[in-house]
Amino acid sequence: MAYVIRAIDRPGAPDVRSANREAHIAFLGAAGDRLLLAGPLLSETGDMAGSLLVVEMNSMAEVADWLANDPYSRAGLFEAVEISAFKPVISNFKSD
């Protein structure tokens, strides 16, 4: 099943994000085909303000366990995290 993860950075944490970004990207890369989409959420000024991930896993508990090992999570970057089951219907995603 697909799941959407929406994680919002805690205020004043851009240094935490920067210090852990390389390890975070490596962590996401290790997910292989289970990671369907990933990218930062941006503030109105274009600064990174959170993360949006779409993953394919067997349960919400598996997603939560996996996410707990993300370097961003371990570093305490996120103020709030929401995990929702997701049913993809149409995909026409284009990126800049």
KATA-V265139 format. One line per field, one symbol per residue. psi: psi as a letter, one per 20 degrees, with the letter a starting at -180 (. if undefined). burial: I if it has 9 or more other ideal C-beta (glycine too) atoms within 8 Angstrom, else O. A space follows every 50 residues. Layout:
psi = ???
burial = ???
//
This chain:
psi = qqqppoppqqqkkhhggghjgghggggghiicihohqqrqqqrhjjqpja qpqpqorhrhgggggghhiphgghikhphqpppqqpnpgpolpqq.
burial = OIIIIIIIIIOOIIOIIOOIOOOIOOIIOOIOOOIOOOOOIOOOOOOIII IIIIIOIOOOOIIIOIIOOIIIIOIOIIOOIOIOOIOOOOOOOOOO
//
